[in-house]
């Protein structure tokens, strides 16, 4: 199979999701391990410096990628000139933006009052060297739906990041350990993409298809930049207004609340985008798959978020350590506010597949000023008020995302309401038994690993009962996991 072969039609979306979920799960385990170890070696202020630096780099990456990967996935026909143009544009953007941010690193360091910030940015910029090679090749693999290979590459990159970060932190390299970990991961991802792609397409510079790619890339860059600004805004603002330590505290509470997203939902977009683009090219409807995907997202994310809110204390003690005590008060607020974010995970794939990326830019342009104004206002009163302000920004984001998605695919609001209601019931049936267990074991302060584990088991049982009682679509998938020999006695007894 050549690099420009058509997508592999025999690979089902469900199997692709399993493969991608396996990658995300292994990456999550490594990330949690790294978080637990590094958070005990570095101070919150040191981690805050790195998170501010990474926030700046992420914003630059929005322009560096220039929507190349997304365009290659959704393009109706893949040709060598198109690929070479994509690589050339990404290479030029990488070189130019790396030089610009290198020049701006010193003023940024003075703005935040940290000399180390500039040095961390210099190290992190090395990852730009790998992007023009690895990212286009990974896009081609996703276009072919070769998710097994993509998953292996992701696992190798995550393992490299974890080993390098933990090893250098243990060796006393401070915040630079995290920067070198991300650079090493980018290099491994690029190398893996080269090895997994088989016969490599030509990388000879060309701008033959720039007229086709530039409009899409410009809008995609604007969308990605605005989205990244919404995500990075808290750490950038808090680092300046409340200091790096508070920025680190808030970022860690967000990271813990994103565990369900990284475990389950991180597998959704890489698979759903090629699948929806393929359906759109064939003229098939996407409203039903969108509602089904939303039902799965809510059924998996919401119960875990309420469990995280209930188990904030043992989670912080287990994963972060004693120096992160303020996160215990922040985590429940951040986790519960994240319940409103479910519309964002499928909005981008739907709009890109439909060729309506400008709607995504419009949505982000509405969300960003509201989020920024609320965040700056809340930061005047402290970190706790910043956390509670998410109950304003998250619902705003949800309403805007649902509005633009509905304009594109015209799903029925009544059906979406049923999906949300079933998800709320599942979350409630998960939280109730877990809360009872925690109340029953309330004599042990703080909550230990044993009571926390019992609460998780009780929550899982409640979730399974809820899935059965509500007739959720996920029930059919779970039934396939039950061995057939266990099903026969029930079937036989039902016949009698």
C-alpha positions as CSV (number, residue, x, y, z in Angstrom):
1,X,0.0,0.0,0.0
2,X,1.4,3.4,-1.0
3,X,1.3,6.5,1.1
4,X,-1.6,7.9,-0.9
5,X,-3.8,4.8,-0.9
6,X,-7.5,5.3,-0.1
7,X,-8.7,4.9,3.5
8,X,-8.9,1.3,4.7
9,X,-12.7,0.6,4.5
10,X,-12.5,-2.7,6.3
11,X,-11.5,-1.3,9.7
12,X,-14.6,-0.4,11.7
13,X,-14.9,2.8,13.7
14,X,-15.5,0.7,16.9
15,X,-12.3,-1.2,16.4
16,X,-10.5,2.0,15.6
17,X,-11.8,3.5,18.8
18,X,-10.6,0.5,20.8
19,X,-7.1,0.8,19.3
20,X,-6.9,4.5,19.9
21,X,-8.4,4.1,23.4
22,X,-5.7,1.6,24.2
23,X,-3.1,4.2,23.2
24,X,-4.7,6.9,25.3
25,X,-5.1,4.5,28.3
26,X,-1.4,3.6,28.2
27,X,-0.4,7.2,27.8
28,X,-2.7,8.2,30.7
29,X,-1.0,5.6,33.0
30,X,2.4,6.9,32.1
31,X,1.2,10.5,32.5
32,X,-0.2,9.8,35.9
33,X,3.0,8.0,37.0
34,X,5.0,10.9,35.8
35,X,2.7,13.4,37.5
36,X,2.9,11.5,40.8
37,X,6.7,11.3,40.8
38,X,7.6,14.7,39.3
39,X,5.1,16.5,41.6
40,X,7.0,15.2,44.6
41,X,10.4,16.3,43.2
42,X,9.6,19.7,41.8
43,X,7.8,22.5,43.6
44,X,4.4,23.9,42.5
45,X,6.2,27.1,41.4
46,X,8.6,25.2,39.2
47,X,5.8,23.3,37.5
48,X,3.9,26.6,37.1
49,X,6.8,28.0,35.2
50,X,6.8,25.0,32.8
51,X,3.1,25.2,32.3
52,X,3.2,28.8,31.4
53,X,6.0,28.1,29.0
54,X,4.1,25.2,27.5
55,X,1.0,27.4,27.2
56,X,3.0,29.9,25.1
57,X,4.4,27.1,22.9
58,X,1.0,25.6,22.4
59,X,-0.3,28.9,21.1
60,X,2.6,29.1,18.6
61,X,1.9,25.5,17.5
62,X,-1.5,26.5,16.5
63,X,0.0,28.5,13.6
64,X,2.9,26.2,13.1
65,X,0.7,23.2,12.1
66,X,-1.5,25.5,9.9
67,X,-4.2,22.9,9.7
68,X,-2.0,20.7,7.6
69,X,-2.9,17.4,9.4
70,X,-6.6,18.1,9.4
71,X,-6.6,19.1,5.7
72,X,-4.7,16.0,4.7
73,X,-7.3,13.8,6.5
74,X,-10.4,15.5,5.0
75,X,-9.1,16.2,1.5
76,X,-11.3,14.5,-1.1
77,X,-8.2,13.3,-3.1
78,X,-4.7,12.9,-1.9
79,X,-1.9,13.6,-4.4
80,X,1.9,14.0,-4.2
81,X,1.8,17.7,-5.0
82,X,-0.7,18.3,-2.2
83,X,1.4,16.4,0.3
84,X,4.6,18.2,-0.7
85,X,2.8,21.5,-0.4
86,X,1.6,20.6,3.1
87,X,5.1,19.6,4.3
88,X,6.6,22.8,2.8
89,X,4.1,25.1,4.4
90,X,4.6,23.4,7.8
91,X,8.3,23.6,7.5
92,X,8.3,27.3,6.6
93,X,5.8,28.0,9.5
94,X,7.9,26.0,11.9
95,X,11.1,27.9,11.1
96,X,9.6,31.3,11.1
97,X,7.6,30.9,14.3
98,X,10.5,29.3,16.1
99,X,12.7,32.2,15.3
100,X,10.0,34.7,16.4
101,X,9.3,33.1,19.7
102,X,13.0,32.7,20.4
103,X,13.4,36.5,19.9
104,X,10.4,37.1,22.2
105,X,11.4,34.7,24.9
106,X,13.5,37.4,26.8
107,X,10.7,40.0,26.9
108,X,8.2,37.2,28.0
109,X,10.6,36.2,30.8
110,X,10.8,39.8,32.0
111,X,6.9,40.1,31.8
112,X,6.5,37.1,34.1
113,X,9.6,37.8,36.2
114,X,11.4,34.5,35.6
115,X,14.7,34.1,33.8
116,X,14.1,30.3,33.6
117,X,11.0,30.8,31.5
118,X,13.1,31.9,28.5
119,X,15.5,28.9,28.9
120,X,12.5,26.5,29.0
121,X,11.0,28.0,25.9
122,X,14.4,27.6,24.1
123,X,14.4,23.9,24.9
124,X,10.8,23.3,24.0
125,X,11.2,24.9,20.6
126,X,13.5,22.0,19.5
127,X,10.3,19.9,19.1
128,X,9.5,22.2,16.1
129,X,12.3,20.4,14.1
130,X,10.3,17.1,14.1
131,X,6.9,18.5,13.3
132,X,7.3,19.0,9.5
133,X,8.2,15.3,9.1
134,X,6.1,13.5,11.7
135,X,2.8,15.4,11.6
136,X,2.0,15.0,7.9
137,X,2.9,11.3,7.9
138,X,0.7,10.7,11.0
139,X,-2.1,12.5,9.1
140,X,-1.7,10.1,6.2
141,X,-1.8,7.1,8.5
142,X,-5.0,8.4,10.1
143,X,-6.5,9.1,6.7
144,X,-5.9,5.4,5.8
145,X,-7.4,4.5,9.2
146,X,-4.2,2.7,10.2
147,X,-4.9,3.4,13.9
148,X,-3.0,0.4,15.1
149,X,0.3,1.9,13.8
150,X,-0.7,5.3,15.1
151,X,-1.5,3.8,18.5
152,X,1.9,2.2,18.7
153,X,3.6,5.4,17.8
154,X,1.7,7.3,20.5
155,X,2.6,4.7,23.1
156,X,6.3,4.9,22.2
157,X,6.2,8.7,22.4
158,X,4.3,8.7,25.7
159,X,6.8,6.2,27.2
160,X,9.7,8.3,26.0
161,X,8.2,11.4,27.6
162,X,7.7,9.7,30.9
163,X,11.1,8.1,31.1
164,X,13.0,11.2,30.1
165,X,11.0,13.5,32.4
166,X,11.2,11.3,35.4
167,X,14.8,10.4,34.9
168,X,16.0,14.0,34.5
169,X,13.8,15.2,37.4
170,X,15.4,12.6,39.6
171,X,18.8,13.7,38.4
172,X,18.1,17.2,39.5
173,X,17.4,18.9,36.2
174,X,14.4,20.7,37.6
175,X,11.8,22.1,35.2
176,X,14.1,21.4,32.2
177,X,13.3,17.7,32.7
178,X,9.7,18.3,31.6
179,X,10.8,20.3,28.6
180,X,13.3,17.7,27.4
181,X,10.7,15.0,27.9
182,X,8.3,16.7,25.5
183,X,11.1,17.3,22.9
184,X,12.1,13.6,23.1
185,X,8.5,12.5,22.6
186,X,8.2,14.6,19.5
187,X,11.4,13.1,18.0
188,X,10.2,9.6,18.7
189,X,6.8,10.3,17.2
190,X,8.4,11.6,14.0
191,X,10.7,8.6,13.8
192,X,7.8,6.2,14.4
193,X,5.8,7.9,11.6
194,X,8.7,7.4,9.2
195,X,9.1,3.7,10.1
196,X,5.3,3.0,10.0
197,X,4.5,4.7,6.7
198,X,6.2,2.2,4.4
199,X,7.3,3.7,1.1
200,X,7.8,7.4,1.9
201,X,6.3,10.1,-0.2
202,X,8.5,12.8,-1.6
203,X,9.4,15.6,0.8
204,X,10.8,17.8,-2.0
205,X,9.7,21.4,-1.3
206,X,6.8,22.6,-3.4
207,X,4.0,25.2,-3.2
208,X,2.0,23.9,-6.1
209,X,-1.2,23.5,-4.2
210,X,-0.9,26.5,-1.9
211,X,-4.1,28.2,-3.3
212,X,-6.1,25.2,-2.2
213,X,-4.5,24.8,1.2
214,X,-4.0,28.4,2.3
215,X,-7.7,29.3,2.9
216,X,-8.3,26.1,4.9
217,X,-5.0,26.5,6.8
218,X,-5.7,30.1,7.7
219,X,-9.1,29.3,9.1
220,X,-7.9,26.2,10.8
221,X,-5.0,28.1,12.4
222,X,-7.4,30.8,13.7
223,X,-9.7,28.1,15.1
224,X,-6.9,26.2,16.8
225,X,-5.3,29.4,18.2
226,X,-8.6,30.5,19.7
227,X,-9.3,27.1,21.1
228,X,-5.8,26.9,22.6
229,X,-6.2,30.4,24.0
230,X,-9.4,29.3,25.8
231,X,-7.5,26.3,27.2
232,X,-4.2,28.1,28.1
233,X,-5.7,31.4,29.3
234,X,-6.0,30.4,33.0
235,X,-2.3,29.4,33.4
236,X,-1.1,32.4,31.4
237,X,-3.3,34.9,33.4
238,X,-2.7,33.2,36.8
239,X,1.0,33.0,36.2
240,X,1.1,36.8,35.8
241,X,-1.6,37.8,38.4
242,X,-1.3,35.2,41.2
243,X,2.2,33.8,40.6
244,X,3.6,30.5,39.3
245,X,2.7,28.6,42.4
246,X,-1.0,29.3,42.1
247,X,-0.9,28.7,38.3
248,X,0.6,25.3,39.1
249,X,-2.1,24.5,41.6
250,X,-4.9,25.4,39.3
251,X,-3.3,23.6,36.4
252,X,-3.0,20.4,38.4
253,X,-6.6,20.6,39.4
254,X,-7.5,20.9,35.8
255,X,-5.2,18.0,34.9
256,X,-6.9,15.7,37.4
257,X,-10.3,16.7,36.2
258,X,-9.2,15.8,32.7
259,X,-8.4,12.2,33.5
260,X,-11.7,10.9,32.1
261,X,-11.2,13.0,28.9
262,X,-7.7,11.7,28.4
263,X,-8.7,8.1,29.1
264,X,-11.9,7.9,27.0
265,X,-12.5,11.0,25.0
266,X,-9.0,11.5,23.8
267,X,-9.7,8.5,21.5
268,X,-12.8,10.0,20.0
269,X,-11.6,12.9,17.9
270,X,-8.7,11.2,16.0
271,X,-11.1,8.4,14.9
272,X,-14.3,10.3,14.5
273,X,-12.9,13.0,12.2
274,X,-11.8,10.6,9.4
275,X,-15.0,8.6,9.9
276,X,-17.3,11.6,9.7
277,X,-15.3,13.0,6.7
278,X,-15.7,9.7,4.9
279,X,-19.5,9.7,5.6
280,X,-19.8,13.3,4.4
281,X,-17.9,12.5,1.2
282,X,-20.4,9.6,0.6
283,X,-23.4,11.9,1.2
284,X,-24.5,10.0,4.3
285,X,-26.2,11.7,7.3
286,X,-24.1,12.5,10.5
287,X,-26.8,13.7,12.9
288,X,-27.5,10.2,14.3
289,X,-23.8,9.3,14.7
290,X,-23.3,12.7,16.4
291,X,-26.0,12.0,19.0
292,X,-24.7,8.4,19.6
293,X,-21.2,9.7,20.1
294,X,-22.5,12.4,22.5
295,X,-24.3,9.7,24.5
296,X,-21.2,7.6,24.8
297,X,-19.1,10.7,25.8
298,X,-21.6,11.7,28.6
299,X,-22.0,8.1,29.8
300,X,-18.2,7.7,30.2
301,X,-17.2,11.2,31.3
302,X,-19.9,12.4,33.7
303,X,-19.8,9.4,36.2
304,X,-16.0,9.7,36.4
305,X,-16.1,13.4,37.0
306,X,-18.5,13.0,40.0
307,X,-16.3,10.3,41.4
308,X,-13.3,12.6,41.1
309,X,-15.2,15.3,42.9
310,X,-16.1,13.0,45.7
311,X,-12.5,11.5,46.0
312,X,-10.6,14.8,45.6
313,X,-8.7,14.3,48.9
314,X,-7.3,10.8,48.4
315,X,-6.6,11.6,44.7
316,X,-4.5,14.6,45.6
317,X,-2.6,12.7,48.3
318,X,-2.0,9.7,46.1
319,X,-1.1,11.5,42.8
320,X,0.5,14.8,43.9
321,X,1.7,14.6,47.5
322,X,1.4,16.8,50.6
323,X,2.7,20.0,49.0
324,X,-0.4,20.2,46.8
325,X,-3.0,20.6,49.5
326,X,-4.8,23.6,48.0
327,X,-5.7,21.4,45.0
328,X,-8.1,19.4,47.3
329,X,-10.5,22.4,47.5
330,X,-10.2,23.3,43.8
331,X,-10.6,19.9,42.3
332,X,-14.3,19.2,43.1
333,X,-15.3,22.6,41.7
334,X,-13.2,22.2,38.5
335,X,-14.4,18.6,38.0
336,X,-18.1,19.4,38.3
337,X,-17.8,22.5,36.1
338,X,-16.4,20.1,33.4
339,X,-19.7,18.4,33.1
340,X,-20.8,21.2,30.8
341,X,-17.9,20.7,28.3
342,X,-19.3,17.6,26.5
343,X,-20.3,19.5,23.3
344,X,-16.8,20.5,22.5
345,X,-15.4,17.0,21.8
346,X,-17.4,16.4,18.6
347,X,-18.0,20.0,17.5
348,X,-14.6,20.2,15.7
349,X,-14.8,16.9,13.8
350,X,-18.4,17.6,12.7
351,X,-17.6,21.1,11.4
352,X,-14.4,20.1,9.7
353,X,-16.0,17.1,8.0
354,X,-18.8,19.4,6.8
355,X,-16.4,22.0,5.5
356,X,-17.8,24.6,7.9
357,X,-14.6,25.5,9.8
358,X,-15.5,29.2,9.8
359,X,-18.3,28.4,12.2
360,X,-15.8,27.0,14.7
361,X,-13.8,30.2,14.4
362,X,-16.9,32.2,15.1
363,X,-17.7,30.1,18.2
364,X,-14.2,30.5,19.6
365,X,-14.3,34.2,18.9
366,X,-17.4,34.4,21.1
367,X,-16.1,32.2,23.9
368,X,-12.6,33.7,24.3
369,X,-13.5,37.3,25.4
370,X,-16.2,36.0,27.7
371,X,-13.7,33.5,29.3
372,X,-10.9,36.1,29.5
373,X,-13.1,38.8,31.1
374,X,-14.6,36.3,33.7
375,X,-11.2,34.9,34.5
376,X,-9.4,38.2,35.0
377,X,-12.3,39.5,37.2
378,X,-12.2,36.3,39.3
379,X,-8.5,36.4,39.7
380,X,-8.7,39.6,41.6
381,X,-10.3,37.7,44.5
382,X,-8.1,34.6,44.6
383,X,-7.7,31.1,43.2
384,X,-10.9,29.7,44.6
385,X,-13.0,32.3,42.8
386,X,-11.2,31.5,39.6
387,X,-12.3,27.8,40.0
388,X,-15.9,28.8,40.7
389,X,-15.8,31.1,37.6
390,X,-15.7,28.0,35.5
391,X,-19.4,27.6,36.2
392,X,-19.9,30.7,34.1
393,X,-17.4,30.0,31.3
394,X,-18.1,26.3,30.8
395,X,-21.9,26.6,30.2
396,X,-21.2,29.5,27.9
397,X,-18.9,27.4,25.9
398,X,-21.4,24.5,25.8
399,X,-24.2,26.8,24.5
400,X,-22.1,28.3,21.8
401,X,-20.7,24.9,20.6
402,X,-24.2,23.3,20.5
403,X,-25.5,26.3,18.5
404,X,-22.9,26.1,15.8
405,X,-23.1,22.2,15.6
406,X,-26.9,22.4,15.3
407,X,-26.6,24.9,12.5
408,X,-24.4,22.4,10.6
409,X,-26.1,19.1,11.1
410,X,-29.6,20.0,12.5
411,X,-30.0,17.3,15.1
412,X,-33.2,17.3,17.2
413,X,-33.0,19.2,20.5
414,X,-35.4,16.7,22.0
415,X,-33.2,13.8,21.3
416,X,-30.2,15.7,22.7
417,X,-32.2,16.4,25.8
418,X,-32.9,12.7,26.2
419,X,-29.2,11.9,25.8
420,X,-28.3,14.5,28.5
421,X,-31.0,13.2,30.9
422,X,-29.8,9.6,30.6
423,X,-26.3,10.8,31.3
424,X,-27.4,12.7,34.3
425,X,-29.2,9.6,35.6
426,X,-26.1,7.6,35.1
427,X,-23.9,10.1,36.9
428,X,-26.4,10.2,39.8
429,X,-26.6,6.4,40.1
430,X,-22.8,6.3,40.1
431,X,-22.4,9.1,42.7
432,X,-25.1,7.9,45.1
433,X,-23.5,4.5,46.2
434,X,-20.0,6.0,46.2
435,X,-21.2,8.8,48.5
436,X,-22.9,6.3,50.8
437,X,-19.7,4.3,51.2
438,X,-17.7,7.5,51.9
439,X,-20.2,8.5,54.5
440,X,-20.2,5.1,56.1
441,X,-16.4,5.1,56.3
442,X,-16.2,8.8,57.4
443,X,-14.5,7.9,60.6
444,X,-11.2,7.6,58.9
445,X,-9.7,11.1,58.2
446,X,-8.3,11.7,55.7
447,X,-10.0,9.3,53.4
448,X,-7.6,6.4,52.8
449,X,-7.0,4.2,49.8
450,X,-9.2,1.4,51.1
451,X,-12.4,3.6,51.5
452,X,-11.6,5.3,48.2
453,X,-11.3,1.9,46.4
454,X,-14.6,0.7,48.0
455,X,-16.3,4.0,46.8
456,X,-15.0,3.4,43.3
457,X,-16.4,-0.2,43.3
458,X,-19.7,1.0,44.6
459,X,-19.8,3.7,41.9
460,X,-19.0,1.2,39.2
461,X,-21.8,-1.1,40.4
462,X,-24.2,1.8,40.4
463,X,-23.1,2.8,36.9
464,X,-23.7,-0.7,35.6
465,X,-27.2,-0.8,37.1
466,X,-27.8,2.6,35.6
467,X,-26.7,1.5,32.1
468,X,-29.1,-1.5,32.3
469,X,-32.0,0.5,33.8
470,X,-31.8,3.4,31.3
471,X,-31.3,1.1,28.3
472,X,-28.2,3.1,27.3
473,X,-26.7,2.3,23.9
474,X,-23.4,1.4,25.7
475,X,-25.2,-1.6,27.2
476,X,-25.0,-3.6,23.9
477,X,-21.3,-3.0,23.7
478,X,-20.8,-4.2,27.3
479,X,-22.9,-7.3,26.6
480,X,-20.4,-8.4,24.0
481,X,-17.7,-8.4,26.7
482,X,-19.6,-11.1,28.7
483,X,-18.3,-14.6,27.8
484,X,-20.9,-16.7,25.8
485,X,-20.9,-19.5,28.3
486,X,-22.2,-17.1,30.9
487,X,-25.0,-16.0,28.6
488,X,-26.3,-19.4,27.7
489,X,-27.8,-20.3,31.2
490,X,-29.7,-17.0,31.2
491,X,-31.0,-17.6,27.7
492,X,-32.0,-21.2,28.5
493,X,-33.8,-20.1,31.7
494,X,-35.7,-17.5,29.8
495,X,-36.9,-20.1,27.4
496,X,-38.3,-22.2,30.2
